[in-house]
C-alpha cells in the first residue's frame, strides 16, 4: 500500500489501520476509495453500537471466504456479517419452530 493509503488511516487505532489497509489491498482500493470507505464507516458507527471481533483462522479458510465474498461482489467484512446474520436467523427460526411444534415421541 502506498504512503498515502497509510496516511488516510494514521489517526485510527493500530488494529483498525491494519484492518482498513488489508481491506484496501485485497479489494484494490485507491487512496480516495479508502478515504471514502473509512469516512462512511465512521459516519455510520457509534461506539455504543459497534463491537470489533478478533478472529483467528487458517490462511486457507481466509482465502476461501475471500473467494466467496468476491463471487457475490461483497467485501469480506460485509460477506461475513451477512453470512453470520443469515445463519443466526436460520438457527433462531429452527429453535422457534421446535418450541412451537413439540415432537410427538
C-alpha positions, 0 to 999 in steps of 0.5 A: 500500500502506498504512503498515502493509503497509510496516511488516510488511516494514521489517526485510527487505532493500530488494529483498525489501520491494519484492518482498513489497509488489508481491506484496501489491498485485497479489494484494490482500493485507491487512496480516495476509495479508502478515504471514502470507505473509512469516512462512511464507516465512521459516519455510520458507527457509534461506539455504543453500537459497534463491537470489533471481533478478533478472529483467528483462522487458517490462511486457507479458510481466509482465502476461501471466504475471500473467494466467496465474498468476491463471487457475490461482489461483497467485501469480506467484512460485509460477506461475513456479517451477512453470512453470520446474520443469515445463519443466526436467523436460520438457527433462531427460526429452527429453535422457534419452530421446535418450541412451537411444534413439540415432537410427538415421541 
